[in-house]
């Protein structure tokens, strides 16, 4: 059974941090990614991790966000620091190429 379940979203002030988690089962865990969809905009890639390659990041999160994973427990993570208003979005866990979680809302507001 395919299962991608995100947790960890919430409301945070600008400059704050959140850690998103994604519990993954039923799919190949090799190539994973985080996407986000800001209000009224298209879904966009945030970060991607595949095999032993270095993670890739969108320019707008470089130096602030870190993607990582726990192979033993099949957990994918996104550590988000120095959050900005523009980071407000629904964040999705993605099992490349075709599996998606239900999303978790991240809201950055003072």
PASE-244839 format. One record per residue (C-alpha): residue in one letter; x, y, z. Coordinates in steps of 0.001 Angstrom, whole numbers, padded with zeros to 6 digits, always signed. Example, Ala and Ser with C-alpha at 12.3 -4.5 7.8 and 13.67 -1.06 7.14 Angstrom:
BEGIN
a+012300-004500+007800;s+013670-001060+007140;
% end
This chain:
BEGIN
x+000000+000000+000000;x+001385+003374-001031;x+001537+005828+001813;x+003097+009307+002018;x+001989+011247+005072;x+003344+014701+005854;x+003373+016223+009316;x+004973+019222+010955;x+003291+022147+009264;x+001869+025060+011186;x+001964+028772+011853;x+005347+030390+012451;x+006665+033938+012663;x+009115+035301+010087;x+012606+034161+010925;x+011335+031041+012646;x+011879+027371+011882;x+009806+024286+011177;x+010671+020695+010426;x+008427+018769+008065;x+008343+014996+008143;x+007006+012515+005615;x+006322+008901+006479;x+006861+006837+003317;x+005834+003268+002596;x+004965+001121-000402;x+007226+002868-002918;x+010858+003036-003927;x+012474+005409-001433;x+015460+006196-003676;x+014280+009430-005312;x+012222+011780-003167;x+011373+015458-003176;x+009503+018235-001437;x+007253+020512-003454;x+005120+023430-002380;x+002132+025317-003703;x+001782+028921-002557;x-001719+030450-002573;x-002862+031129-006127;x+000312+029763-007671;x+001586+026620-009357;x+003187+023781-007455;x+006975+024175-007416;x+009989+022091-006523;x+011617+022914-003197;x+014265+020217-002824;x+015112+016821-004245;x+017246+013949-003046;x+018189+010877-005065;x+020532+007988-004310;x+023966+009135-003245;x+023819+012350-005255;x+024012+015697-003527;x+020579+017161-002799;x+019248+019824-005114;x+017476+022966-003935;x+015417+025678-005512;x+017261+028992-005500;x+014681+030557-003201;x+015482+028127-000350;x+019231+027611-000716;x+021009+028092+002580;x+017741+028053+004530;x+016180+024618+003937;x+017732+021155+004248;x+016296+017915+002874;x+017289+014675+004553;x+016039+011165+005079;x+016165+008201+007387;x+016587+005056+005282;x+015851+002694+008141;x+012507+004231+009040;x+011633+005495+005533;x+011193+009048+006719;x+011823+012142+004603;x+012480+015482+006273;x+012612+019143+005380;x+014262+021425+007914;x+013163+024987+007209;x+015011+027872+008849;x+014801+031647+008457;x+011252+031340+007187;x+009843+034215+005167;x+006316+035340+004351;x+006828+033998+000824;x+007365+030484+002195;x+003659+030265+003027;x+002338+027302+001049;x+001062+023761+001184;x+004111+021502+001241;x+003969+018104-000429;x+006104+015029-000110;x+006764+013481-003535;x+007934+010005-004383;x+009489+010504-007792;x+008009+010143-010328;x+004354+009829-009414;x+003436+009546-005767;x+002209+012442-003643;x+001251+013031-000065;x-001815+014991+000947;x+000184+018079+001889;x+000757+020057+005050;x+000102+023779+005451;x+002946+026104+006396;x+001940+029662+007211;x+004483+032374+007949;x+002900+035365+009599;x+003535+037858+012356;
% end
